[in-house]
Amino acid sequence: MKKKLSIIAAALLLTACGSENSSSSSEESIQYVKTSVMYDMISDMYQNPDSYIGKTYHFVGTLYPGTDDETGEKFYSVSATEPGGDCEIGIELDWNDYSGLEDYDLITVEGKLERTKMQHDGGEIEVLILRVSSLEKRES
């Protein structure tokens, strides 16, 4: 699945907005991420991916649309805004059924965090992706 450069750049430039390690609670094998720590946790996922890859996460966040600059293909991320700030970060979703959803809807999403490779500017890069097992619109 293709990604937009700005999402990748945002993930790589997180240190400009600052981040700290955060915690999540777990129930069985799903890591439930509180909204209050979601921004910090996603930041840490990009900075320390080996600590997170292969685990299943439950997020409540914004369905953020993007468009691949090279192919024009649309994709979505679950995103969070830095508490008290303007920085936004997200993880791309691997999901095919966005029916009934609109851009920027509040969603609940669960899925397994994986690493994938993509072509960008003639080279191959690694990115994080959430392989979605369930996704629902959430009422505000």
C-alpha positions as CSV (number, residue, x, y, z in Angstrom):
1,M,0.0,0.0,0.0
2,K,1.4,3.4,-1.0
3,K,1.9,6.3,1.4
4,K,2.1,10.0,1.0
5,L,5.6,11.6,1.6
6,S,4.2,14.1,4.1
7,I,3.0,11.3,6.4
8,I,6.4,9.6,6.2
9,A,8.2,12.9,6.7
10,A,6.0,13.7,9.7
11,A,6.9,10.3,11.2
12,L,10.6,10.9,10.7
13,L,10.5,14.4,12.0
14,L,8.7,13.6,15.2
15,T,11.6,14.8,17.4
16,A,10.8,18.3,16.2
17,C,7.5,18.1,18.1
18,G,9.0,16.1,21.0
19,S,7.9,12.8,22.4
20,E,8.2,10.7,25.5
21,N,7.7,7.1,26.1
22,S,4.2,6.3,27.1
23,S,2.3,3.4,28.5
24,S,-0.8,1.4,27.5
25,S,-2.9,-1.1,29.4
26,S,-3.4,-4.5,28.1
27,E,-6.3,-7.0,28.2
28,E,-5.3,-10.4,26.8
29,S,-3.2,-9.8,23.8
30,I,-4.7,-6.4,22.7
31,Q,-2.9,-3.2,23.8
32,Y,-5.6,-0.6,24.6
33,V,-4.1,2.8,24.0
34,K,-5.7,5.6,25.9
35,T,-6.5,8.7,23.9
36,S,-4.5,10.9,26.3
37,V,-1.2,9.0,25.4
38,M,-1.9,8.0,21.8
39,Y,0.2,10.8,20.3
40,D,3.2,9.9,22.5
41,M,2.8,6.2,21.9
42,I,2.6,6.5,18.1
43,S,5.7,8.7,18.3
44,D,7.5,6.1,20.2
45,M,6.4,3.4,17.8
46,Y,8.2,5.2,15.0
47,Q,11.3,5.8,17.1
48,N,11.4,2.2,18.6
49,P,9.5,0.0,16.2
50,D,11.0,-3.3,17.4
51,S,9.2,-2.8,20.8
52,Y,5.8,-2.6,19.1
53,I,5.9,-4.7,15.9
54,G,3.7,-7.8,16.0
55,K,1.4,-6.6,18.8
56,T,-2.3,-5.8,18.4
57,Y,-3.5,-2.3,19.3
58,H,-6.8,-0.7,19.9
59,F,-7.0,3.1,19.1
60,V,-9.7,5.7,19.1
61,G,-8.6,8.5,16.8
62,T,-9.3,10.5,13.6
63,L,-9.6,8.8,10.2
64,Y,-7.1,10.9,8.3
65,P,-7.1,10.8,4.5
66,G,-4.0,11.0,2.4
67,T,-3.1,10.8,-1.3
68,D,0.1,9.2,-2.6
69,D,1.9,12.0,-4.5
70,E,3.3,9.6,-7.1
71,T,0.3,7.4,-7.9
72,G,-2.7,9.5,-6.8
73,E,-3.9,6.6,-4.7
74,K,-6.0,7.5,-1.6
75,F,-5.1,5.9,1.7
76,Y,-6.1,6.4,5.4
77,S,-4.4,6.7,8.7
78,V,-5.6,6.7,12.3
79,S,-4.1,10.0,13.7
80,A,-3.7,11.8,16.9
81,T,-2.8,15.5,17.7
82,E,-0.1,16.4,20.2
83,P,-1.8,17.4,23.5
84,G,-1.8,21.2,23.5
85,G,0.0,21.4,20.2
86,D,-0.3,21.5,16.5
87,C,1.7,18.4,15.5
88,E,-0.3,15.5,14.2
89,I,0.9,11.9,13.7
90,G,-0.7,8.7,12.4
91,I,-0.2,5.1,11.4
92,E,-1.5,4.0,7.9
93,L,-4.3,1.6,7.9
94,D,-4.4,-1.6,5.8
95,W,-8.2,-1.9,5.3
96,N,-10.4,-2.1,2.3
97,D,-13.9,-1.2,3.5
98,Y,-14.3,2.5,4.4
99,S,-18.0,2.5,3.5
100,G,-20.1,4.6,5.8
101,L,-17.1,6.6,6.9
102,E,-16.1,10.2,6.0
103,D,-12.7,11.9,6.1
104,Y,-11.9,13.0,9.7
105,D,-14.5,10.8,11.3
106,L,-13.7,9.7,14.9
107,I,-13.0,5.9,14.7
108,T,-12.3,2.9,16.8
109,V,-9.7,0.7,15.2
110,E,-7.9,-2.5,16.1
111,G,-5.1,-4.2,14.3
112,K,-1.7,-5.7,14.3
113,L,1.3,-3.3,13.8
114,E,3.7,-4.5,11.1
115,R,6.6,-3.2,9.1
116,T,6.3,-3.0,5.3
117,K,8.4,-1.8,2.5
118,M,7.4,0.7,-0.2
119,Q,9.0,2.4,-3.2
120,H,9.5,6.1,-2.8
121,D,11.6,8.4,-5.0
122,G,13.2,5.5,-6.7
123,G,14.3,3.8,-3.5
124,E,12.8,1.4,-1.0
125,I,11.9,2.5,2.5
126,E,10.4,0.8,5.5
127,V,7.2,2.1,7.1
128,L,4.8,1.0,9.8
129,I,1.3,-0.1,9.0
130,L,-1.7,-1.3,11.1
131,R,-3.2,-4.5,9.6
132,V,-6.8,-3.7,10.6
133,S,-9.0,-6.5,12.1
134,S,-11.9,-4.1,13.0
135,L,-12.8,-0.5,12.2
136,E,-15.9,1.4,13.3
137,K,-17.2,4.9,13.2
138,R,-17.5,6.3,16.7
139,E,-20.0,8.9,17.7
140,S,-18.5,12.1,19.1
